[in-house]
Amino acid sequence: MRTKMVAGNWKMNKTLQEGVALATELKETVKNPSCAVVIGTPFIHLATVAGLLKDSPIEVAAENCADKASGAYTGEVSAAMVASTGATYCILGHSERRAYYHETYDILREKVLLALENNLKPIFCIGEVREEREAGRQNEVVKAQLEGSVFNLTPEQWSCITLAYEPVWAIGTGLTATPAQAQEMHAYIRSLIAQKYGNEAADNTTILYGGSCNAKNAAELFANPDVDGGLIGGASLKAPDFCTIIAAR
Ligand code: 13P
């Protein structure tokens, strides 16, 4: 059976002190979750938050890593550095990084490989923009994103991948995909995995939904057979909301 998961993506929110306060609140509340729980924090929070959550079921993710292993890349943070903090996951391919920081399929392929080499489990994000959905092109977009950056992986490497389907038009907009739209896309993504890696690998791959998933709509999204959990932005910044979403999984 594949892992069910609720993951938070704090994005560029919370000072270190605010992040520690939120992680502390989550640690006190999330003691015995019925799914995997991950929080994605800014780089500077990672070591402190991972230390704080050491004896907790909550795991920690970076929101990015460099596409180079080490060296003269001022301001970058490598996958090895992320792993050295105690973080165990790395969110990669988020639409905000693709759009604002020009992360291409090739760059993301490198990042995924470096994350895996450093024993970080990628949470790899895919999803179409509004114009692509309106043109009925969402399937081809998502397929190209997978083929461009992660379908080069070996079956063994693939087993470490979590996917997050995040329709860009639903991120931070309050426009959630309907449960039927989410299920349809997740089933399609799973069929692509089955074609590439076989039915067992497809069955074992965790596919999260992200995009205005919140305490009110999480349960009906998670009720779909191919929606294994959520990647939560805004609603992961408030402990009660995030905990309600975890309980819905
Ligand atoms: P929101 O939940 O704020 O829409 O963000 C979703 C997201 O981008 C998670 O990675």
Residues whose N, C-alpha, C, O or C-beta is under 5 A from the ligand:
A	BS01	13P	N9 A170 I171 G172 T173 G210 G211 S212 C213 L231 I232 G233 G234 A235
